[in-house]
Amino acid sequence: MSSVKPSVYVTRRVPLPGKEILATECNVTQWDQDDPVPRDELLRQVKGKDGIFCLLTEKIDEELILAAGPQLKVVGTMSVGYDHVDLAACKKHNIKVGFTPGVLTNAVAELTVALLLTTSRRLKEAMAEVVNGGWGTWKPLWLCGQGLDGATVGIVGLGRIGLTVGKCLKPFAVQKFLYSDAFENPGAAEIDAQRVPLDELLANSDFVLACCALTPETREMFNKDVFKKMKKNAIFINTSRGGVVQQDDLYDALKSGEIGAAGLDVTVPEPLPTNSPLLTLNNCVILPHIASATDKSRSSMSELTARNILAALNGEKMPTQVRID
């Protein structure tokens, strides 16, 4: 870096490691609140900045890039997903983009398994019965759910997270893992997973896990046509992006019994309105996008975002850079 410190804008209150690392070499300004920075304030604050430390809630588009000015060199997003970043605009203006894969893999995998167990063992219904007085004498058929013992688990998108989810589930006596992906994953051998066409995965899986990125090809791929191809008792889990699901179709599939249950950590929009019909269903568990919400994971994400930004500002290789073709 030159003798003049570059300036970086942090768009939210984030775990300390990130801000502290940036402050060693940069002038840092921050929207020091838990809620997202308003768009007009964001456009005003990025003016003259060399780097932007952002979250999924900030739309990084050409309007923002132009508002920042020609000195902007890097955008670091504290997330694995980067569908909120206009990569074409970044390429046009020679702006590098960093993201945070790897450091949140275990946390997201844990939460995926938690959602799977919650839905399959009907824990939402069971907890409600304890509170509302429905818990009576022991009944052999009451609140029976689908177990993992002998089950077939289908993973749509066998990347870092999908593979780690499989490793977490393997000790539960899962009989078979199937996966659908555009590419063969050599790591699939670690869980004896077989790559199959999507339709075959849907027809044979007791659990269908969405672990794919949100792309034009995957947007709303889980729709009525897909749900019709799943088993009647199949359980659908999504911890990837809300946009991969057509939520009206999911509601219809759950309400009609076309599929057994669903567990979601991501929705469209976020937060999900409290009058969403999905919230009326006992066989649908929805969490407020907390898959990476462990102290360790969030701190590591913050630190990696900062190191990506510093590397770009120093003209060095970024630890985890988004490839912009």
N, C-alpha and C positions, 0 to 999 in steps of 0.2 A: 504494500500500500504506500501511497505517497505520504508526505509529512502531514498533510491535511486529512483528518479523520473522515472517512465516509459516513454517511448518515443512513440509518435504518429505521423503518417504521414497523412497530409490532402492533398488530391489529386487535389484540385482546390481552387480558390478564392470563399469563401462561406460567407453567412451572419455572421456578427461578433459574435452573441451569442455563436455559437458552438466553435469557436477558443478560445474565452475568457474563457469559462467554462473549456475547456481542459487545458488551460495554468495555471489554479489555482493549478493543481496537476501533470501536465505532461510537459515534454519537447516536444514542438510542432515544427515540420518543415512542410513546405507547398509549394506546387506548386502554387505560387501566381499569377496565370493568369486566364483569363476567358475561354480560350480554354483548352481542355483536355491535360493532361500530356502525352508525347510520351511514348510508351510502354517500350523502353529500359531505359528511365529515371526513369519510375515508378519502374522497376525491380531493378534498382540501389538504389533508395531512400528508398525502404521498408526494405532494409537489416538492421537487428538488431532492428527493430521496434516491440513494444509490441502491438500496435493497429494501425488500418488503418481506416481512415475516407474517404469513397469513394462515388462516384456517379454512375449513371447508365452506364456511358461511360467507366468505368474501369472493365475489365474482371478479376474477382477474381478466379483464377484457381490454380491447383497444382503447376504450374511453378512459379507463384507469391508467393504462400505460402512457397515453398522451398527456393525461393530467399530471403524471409524475415527471415527465420530461425526458430528454434524450440521454441523460446521465444514468438512468435506471439500468442496472446490470443484471440483477438477479431477483427472483421470487422464490422464497422457500416456504413450502406449505407443510404445516404440522399435521400431515395425514398421509396415508398410503394412496388414497384416491386423489386424482387431480382433474376430475371432470369439470371442476369449477374454474379451471385455468384454460384460457384460450391459447392453445399451443401454437396455432398458426400465427396469431398476433405476436406471441413471444418470439417466434422464429423470425418474423418480419422485422422486428426491432432488435434482434440479436440479444435477447434476454435469456439467460439460463434459468432453468427451473429445477429446484430440488424437492424431494419428497422423503417420506420416512418409512420405507419398507423394512421388514425384519424385526425392528425393535418392539413392535406390538403384536407380533405373530402369536406368541403364547397366550397373551391376554385375550385376544379375539377367539382363539381356539377354545379356551376355557369357557368363555361365555356362550359359544356355539353349543358346546356340550351341555352347559347348564340349561339352555333353552330347549334342547332336545329332550333332556330328562324331565324337565318341567311339563312339557306338553305330552310326552309319551306316558308319563305316570300320573297325569291329570292333577298335578299339584295345585293349580289355580282353583279347581273345583273343590279339592280336598280341604284346602285352607279355609275356603268360604264356608264349608259345612261345619268346621270347628267353631267358627265365629257365629253363625246364624242358628246354631242349635240342631242342625241336621244330623249330627253325629250320634247315632244310637247304638244298638248292640252290633256286634261283629256280624257281617253278612258276607257270605262267600262270593257273591257276584257284584258287590258294591264297589264302584270306582276302580274297576279293573282296567288297566291300561296295557299298552303294547310295550313289551320289554325289548332289550337289545340282544338278548341271548338267542342266537340262531338267526338274527335278522340280516337283511341285505341293505347296505347303506350306499346310496348313490350320491356322489359328490360332483357338482357341476362347477368346474373350474378347479383343477388340481394344481394350484400354485403353492406358495409357502404356507398360507393359512389352511387351505384345503387338505394338504398333506399332513400338517400338524394335527388337524382335527381327527383325521384318520388314525394317527398314532395314539391320540388320547382315547379313542373309542375301541381300539383293538383289544385291550384287556377286558372289555365288557362281553366277550364271547360272541362278537359279531361273526357271522358265518362267511359273509362275502362283502367286498368293497368293489363297486363299479365307479368309473369316472368318465365324464364326457369333457373333452377339451379339444381345442384346435391342434394341440401339439402333444406328442407323447412325452410323459414325464418319467425319466429314468428312476426317480425316487419312488415311483408307484410300487416297485418291488418290495419296499420296506413294509408295506401293509398288504402285499399280495393283491393289489388293486388291478382290475382289468379295464382297459379302455374300450368303451363301446359307444355306438351311436346314441344320441340323446333319447330317441324313442325307445330303444331297448332298456336304457337306464330307467326311464319313467315307468315302463311296464313291469319291471322286476324289483324295484326298490321299495322297501318298507319305510325308509326315510330318504327324503330328497333334500340335499343341502346346497343352497346357493352360495358359492364362494367365489363368484366370478366378478370381474371388473365391470363397471358400467361403461358400455361403448354403444355406438349406434346399432351394432348387431345384437347386443344383449338387452337393450332398452325394452321393457315390458315383454321380455321373452316368456316369462311365467304368466301366461294368460289362460283364457278358458280352454283353448285347444290343448295346451300342455296339461292342465289339471284333469281334463277328460282322459288323458292317457295314463294317469297315475292310478295306483291301486285305491280302492274305496277306503281302506284304512290307513293309507299313506300319510305320513307327517312331513310337512314342508317347513324348512327352517331357512331364514334369510338373515345373515349378518354381513352382507356385502354392501349393497346400495339399494335404497328403496325403489329407485327407478327401474330395477330389473323386473318388478312385479306390476301387473295390472291389478290394482287393489280392488276394484269393483268385481272383477272376475274372481279374485280370491275370496271375497265375501260370499259370492253366490256359491262357490264350490264348497265352502265350509258350512254354509247355512243349509244347503241341500243334502249334505252328506256325501258329496262327490269325492271329497278327500276327508281324512280323519281329523286332522288338527294342523295348526300352524303356529310357529314361534318367530316373531320378528323383532329385530333390534333396530331396524331402519325402516322408514316409511316415507311417503310423499303426501303432504309436506311434512316437515319437521319444525316445530312439534305437531303431532297429529291432533286435529281438532277433537275436543272432548265429545262432540256429537257424532264422531265417526261410527258408522254401523259395525265396524270391526270390533269396537270396544264392547258391543252388546253380546258377543259370542263367548260362551264358556270354553270353546275349543280353540280359542285364539289368545295367545299370550304376547303382549307387546311391551317392549322395554324402550326407554328413551335414549337410544343410541349410546350405550355405555360399554360397548365391547372392549374398548381399549382403556377403560377406566380403572386402572390400577396405578398406584403411586409410582411404581417402578416404570411402567410402560409410558405413562404421560411425561415423566421426567426425561426418559430416554428420547422420546419424540421431540421434546423441546430442545434438548442438547443437540440432536442430530440436525434439526432445522437450522440452528445457529451455525453449526460447523459447515453445513452446505453453503450458507450465505457467505461466511468468512472466506471459504475456499474460492468461491467465485469472485469475490472482491479482490482477492490476492492473485487472481489469475492462475489458480491451482486447480487440480482435478477435484471435483466435488465428491464426497463420499457416496452419495446416492443421487444421481442426476437423472431427470426424466429425459429419455431419448426423444428428441424432436426430429422426425424425418422430414 
